[in-house]
Amino acid sequence: MIKKLFSTSLISVAVILLSACSSTAERPTWLDGADVHYPENVYLTASGQAKASSVADNRALANLAKIFEVSIADESIDFSEASISQSNASGSTIRQVENKQTLSRFVNTQAQQVLQGTRIVERWQDPVSGQQSSLAVMKKAPAAALFMQSIRAADEQTSAAVKYAEQQAPNPLIALSALESARERQITRLNDNNNLRVVTGNDINVEYSVETLTQMIKSRLAALSFATSASDEQALLALQSGAAGVGVQLKNDSQYKLVLTLDKGAVEQRQAWYWLRGNVVLTVMDGHSSIANKRWPFKISAQSEQLLEQRLAVKLSAALPDYVYQVLTPEM
């Protein structure tokens, strides 16, 4: 799962047009943040300073890019204090699990496109210090149009996904997948909306917010119940804890079953280290039919062979809540 702010490296992938540059003897007004030639209602501007003009150009472009830094680099569902009871066939409670886990799945790159129209339009050198200054500008109107187009597309896709989840999805996992896709799309939309506010001072109201979709997902997860199965008791407890972490119920007589398989390779010894490689495999069964399946590779090392299983158990305990969530929201 990915979480980065836009930085100077963003400029290297943008199409930068270095045109209409000029140098003046007098100190330009744009160094103080305003210039009649580049009014605020038309342009976004930023300046940069350095000893070399090329460095000043890059700093000006980077400073303009910072205006569009991803405001929400990662948005997560936090299943705090999830408490799930496992019941036997007679309905009596036999154990209870509590767990905390944060699940993160998100990357936003939309604002990168608006920087393709950025230009260095003026340069100035201080006659005393020799310091170079550059002015980068970008027109607001094309950026606003791009953000609005993306926002409207996100809202249309989200409405369609919610309708599909509520009326057409053939099973609960497909419904959850549709809602998770909508939630991720709305996180991107939230950044676009924030950037639209930067450009125009206004934003567009949302029908299905990230918070609303998150609550819809949590409610659907809480309504689901699963039996669980694993190769050994330790793996079974880790699976049950992971399932509890995402808020589903654990019931031995449920229609659905979560199955954990550890596909382990042979232990290898290299110098003073022992290595164990393999795959964690999660399968969701509806009766005798598999309706979702996903695997994740693992690699464990230790200086004694006896520690490998212990470290694998620690890894499973940390990773399984995320893995369970992923298998319950399969990509369509």
ROBAVEX-291536 format. One line per 3 residues: number of its first residue (from 0); for each residue x, y, z of C-alpha. Coordinates in steps of 0.25 Angstrom, whole numbers. Layout:
NUM = X,Y,Z  ...;
//
This chain:
0 = 0,0,0  7,15,-5  8,29,3;
3 = 17,41,-4  16,56,-4  19,63,-17;
6 = 34,68,-17  44,74,-26  45,60,-34;
9 = 31,63,-39  36,74,-48  45,64,-55;
12 = 33,56,-61  25,69,-64  25,75,-78;
15 = 32,89,-74  31,100,-84  42,110,-82;
18 = 38,121,-91  35,136,-91  46,138,-81;
21 = 52,152,-79  62,159,-70  61,173,-64;
24 = 71,182,-57  61,187,-46  56,177,-35;
27 = 43,171,-40  31,172,-32  28,157,-33;
30 = 39,155,-23  29,161,-13  18,151,-17;
33 = 10,160,-26  11,165,-40  1,173,-49;
36 = 5,164,-61  1,151,-54  -12,154,-46;
39 = -16,145,-36  -29,142,-42  -23,137,-54;
42 = -9,131,-50  -3,123,-39  12,127,-37;
45 = 24,123,-29  38,128,-29  52,121,-27;
48 = 66,127,-24  79,121,-25  93,124,-30;
51 = 91,118,-44  79,121,-52  76,106,-55;
54 = 75,103,-40  66,116,-38  57,110,-49;
57 = 56,97,-43  53,103,-29  42,112,-35;
60 = 36,100,-41  37,92,-29  31,103,-20;
63 = 19,104,-30  18,88,-29  17,89,-14;
66 = 4,97,-15  -2,83,-21  4,74,-10;
69 = -5,62,-8  -13,67,4  -17,53,8;
72 = -6,44,4  -12,32,11  -26,29,16;
75 = -29,17,24  -40,9,30  -38,8,45;
78 = -45,-4,52  -42,1,66  -45,-8,78;
81 = -52,-18,69  -58,-29,78  -63,-41,72;
84 = -69,-54,78  -68,-68,73  -79,-77,75;
87 = -81,-92,74  -92,-99,67  -102,-97,79;
90 = -100,-82,79  -92,-81,92  -80,-72,93;
93 = -67,-79,94  -56,-68,92  -55,-54,89;
96 = -44,-46,81  -40,-32,82  -31,-25,72;
99 = -26,-12,67  -22,-10,52  -21,0,42;
102 = -22,-3,27  -16,6,17  -18,5,2;
105 = -17,18,-6  -8,26,-15  -12,40,-22;
108 = -5,45,-35  -16,54,-41  -10,68,-38;
111 = 3,64,-45  -4,66,-59  -8,81,-56;
114 = 7,84,-55  9,81,-69  6,95,-73;
117 = 16,101,-63  25,112,-70  37,120,-65;
120 = 33,133,-70  44,143,-64  58,143,-58;
123 = 65,153,-50  79,154,-45  83,163,-33;
126 = 94,173,-38  100,173,-24  100,158,-19;
129 = 99,151,-33  87,143,-27  78,138,-38;
132 = 63,138,-37  52,131,-46  37,132,-47;
135 = 29,120,-50  14,122,-54  2,113,-57;
138 = -12,118,-62  -23,114,-53  -34,112,-63;
141 = -28,99,-69  -25,93,-55  -39,96,-50;
144 = -45,90,-62  -36,77,-60  -40,76,-45;
147 = -55,78,-48  -55,68,-59  -48,58,-50;
150 = -57,61,-38  -70,59,-46  -64,46,-52;
153 = -61,41,-38  -76,44,-33  -82,37,-45;
156 = -73,25,-43  -76,25,-28  -91,26,-30;
159 = -91,14,-39  -82,6,-30  -92,8,-18;
162 = -104,5,-26  -97,-8,-31  -93,-12,-17;
165 = -107,-10,-12  -115,-16,-23  -107,-24,-33;
168 = -95,-30,-26  -96,-46,-27  -90,-48,-13;
171 = -85,-40,-1  -71,-40,-5  -73,-34,-19;
174 = -82,-23,-12  -71,-20,-2  -61,-19,-14;
177 = -70,-9,-21  -71,0,-8  -56,-1,-6;
180 = -53,3,-20  -63,15,-18  -56,19,-5;
183 = -42,19,-12  -48,27,-23  -54,37,-13;
186 = -40,39,-6  -34,43,-20  -46,52,-21;
189 = -44,58,-8  -30,63,-12  -36,68,-25;
192 = -46,76,-18  -35,82,-8  -27,86,-20;
195 = -39,92,-27  -41,100,-15  -27,105,-16;
198 = -29,109,-31  -43,115,-30  -46,117,-15;
201 = -58,108,-17  -61,93,-16  -72,83,-20;
204 = -81,76,-10  -80,61,-9  -91,51,-8;
207 = -83,39,-3  -72,44,5  -60,35,9;
210 = -66,35,23  -79,31,18  -74,19,10;
213 = -64,15,21  -77,13,30  -84,6,19;
216 = -72,-4,18  -71,-6,33  -86,-8,34;
219 = -86,-19,23  -74,-26,30  -80,-26,43;
222 = -92,-33,37  -84,-44,31  -80,-57,39;
225 = -69,-67,36  -64,-80,40  -49,-81,41;
228 = -39,-92,37  -24,-93,37  -13,-103,37;
231 = -10,-102,52  -15,-96,65  -5,-84,65;
234 = -9,-81,50  -23,-82,54  -23,-72,65;
237 = -15,-62,56  -26,-64,46  -37,-62,56;
240 = -30,-49,62  -28,-44,48  -43,-46,44;
243 = -47,-39,57  -38,-28,53  -47,-24,41;
246 = -60,-26,49  -66,-39,44  -73,-49,53;
249 = -67,-63,55  -77,-74,55  -74,-89,53;
252 = -87,-91,46  -86,-80,36  -89,-81,22;
255 = -75,-75,19  -62,-80,23  -48,-73,23;
258 = -37,-83,21  -22,-80,23  -12,-88,17;
261 = 3,-87,19  11,-91,7  24,-93,13;
264 = 37,-97,5  49,-104,11  58,-98,21;
267 = 71,-93,15  84,-90,23  93,-79,17;
270 = 105,-76,26  100,-73,40  86,-71,36;
273 = 74,-80,33  63,-76,23  49,-80,21;
276 = 41,-75,9  27,-78,5  13,-72,3;
279 = 1,-68,12  -11,-72,4  -25,-68,8;
282 = -38,-74,2  -52,-70,5  -62,-82,3;
285 = -77,-81,1  -80,-96,4  -71,-104,-5;
288 = -68,-93,-15  -57,-83,-14  -62,-69,-16;
291 = -48,-62,-13  -34,-66,-13  -21,-57,-11;
294 = -7,-60,-7  5,-52,-1  19,-57,-1;
297 = 27,-57,12  42,-58,15  47,-61,29;
300 = 61,-62,34  67,-65,48  80,-70,53;
303 = 74,-82,59  64,-91,52  56,-92,64;
306 = 53,-77,63  47,-78,49  33,-82,53;
309 = 33,-72,64  36,-61,55  26,-66,44;
312 = 15,-65,55  19,-51,58  18,-47,44;
315 = 5,-54,42  -1,-47,54  3,-33,49;
318 = 0,-36,34  -13,-44,35  -23,-33,38;
321 = -19,-26,25  -19,-39,17  -33,-42,22;
324 = -38,-29,18  -32,-30,4  -38,-44,2;
327 = -51,-39,6  -51,-27,-4  -45,-34,-16;
330 = -42,-26,-28  -53,-27,-39;
//
